[in-house]
Amino acid sequence: MATLFSKIAQGEVPAYKIAEDSQFLAFLDINPNAKGHTLCIPKKEVDKIFDLEEEVYQELMRFSRKVAIALEKTVPCKRVGMAVVGLEVPHVHVHLIPLNSMKDMDFSNSVKMSDEEFEKLAESIHVNL
């Protein structure tokens, strides 16, 4: 059965997309730790990051870096943190989280944003790619 992220990649479920190419997709997390919290995924469904082929793993990191640089240009923060947890959705995903304190990496916290805020933010980050 396809994961939620596969459905997003296939356009079956809407998302606030930031960047996309033939292999990868970046979109805003709808339950963000901080404003701008972004997920980068391979379009091909693989459960665990270290099960990715070496080349795909390296390309995912390059794609994530590009998105993180745009994110840092857009969202005021001290730096962009990266985490790979993978327990919530069985589909490889890299969390990119704008950080101003260690609390921003705490996955038990979240910030609330309106649809309009999500849309404007996604457009702003995309412009900085």
N, C-alpha and C positions, 0 to 999 in steps of 0.2 A: 504494500500500500504506500502511495506517495506521501512524503512528509509535508507539513505545512510549508516548509521552505521550497520544496519542489513545486508545490502549487503556486507559490509566489513567483518563482522563476518562470513557470509556464504561463503566467498571466491569469491563472484561475482565481487567485486571491489578490486583492489590491494591496499595494505597499507604497510607501513614500520612497521611491527609487532615487538614488544619488548617482550611481555609475553602473554601467553595464557593458560587457563585451561578449564575445562568443562563448567564453568559458565561465565568467564570474558575474556576480551581481552584488551591489551594495545598496542597502536600504536602511532607513531609520528604524530602530527598535521601538515598538509601540508601547513598551513598558520600560522607558529609559532610566538608567541610574542617574544620568545627567543630561541636560539639553545637548543634543547632537549625538547621543549614543547610537552608533551605527553597527550593523552586522554586514560582514562580507562573507559570501558563500560561493562555493563552486556550484555551477548549475547541475553538474552530475551528482546525483545523490550518493554520498558515502557517509557512513556513520561516524567514523573516528578519524581525526586529522592525520594520525600516523599511518593510517591505511591508504592515504592518498599516494599515488605514484609520485616518486621524487620530483619529477619535472612539474607536475601539477601543484605540489606543495610549494615549490619555489615560486611559481607563477602566482599562486594565491597570496604569498607574502609580498610580492612586487605590487600586485593589485591593491592589497590592503595598505601598503606604504603610500601609494599615490592618493588613496582616499583619505588617509590620516593627515597627510600634508594639507590637503584641501580643507579638511575639518578644522585643523589648527588655524588656518587663515580666516576661517569663518566664525568660529565660536571662541569667545574670549576664555582662555584657559592657560594654565602653566605648562601643560603638555598633554599629549594624547596617550592614554594607557591602552594596552592590548591584553586581552585575556582569551583563552580558549578553554571552555569548560565542557560544553557538549552534553550536558545531562538533560536539558529541557526538551530539546528537539534532536532526534537521532539523525542529524545531517550536519556535516562539518560547518562550523561558523566561527568567525573571528570577531570578537567584540572590540570595537574601537570606542573609547570613552574619554571625552574631554575631562581633564582632571584639574581641580584646584585644591583638593585635599584627598587624603586616603579614603575618606568616607565615600567619595565618588565611585570607588571600586567595590563598594559593598552592595552585593546583589539583592540584599533584603530591603534596600531603599529604592524609591523611584520618584521621578518628578512627573507632574501632570502637565500635559500640553493639549491645546485644542487642535482640531483638524487644520484650522487655518495656520496655526503656529508650525505644525508639522510640514505643511505644504510650503510655506515660505522658507523654512529652514532647509528643506531638501533642495529647493531651487537655488538658495544661496550657496550651499556647499557645492552643488553641481557646477555653478559658475566658476568656482575656484579650482576645478580640476585641470 
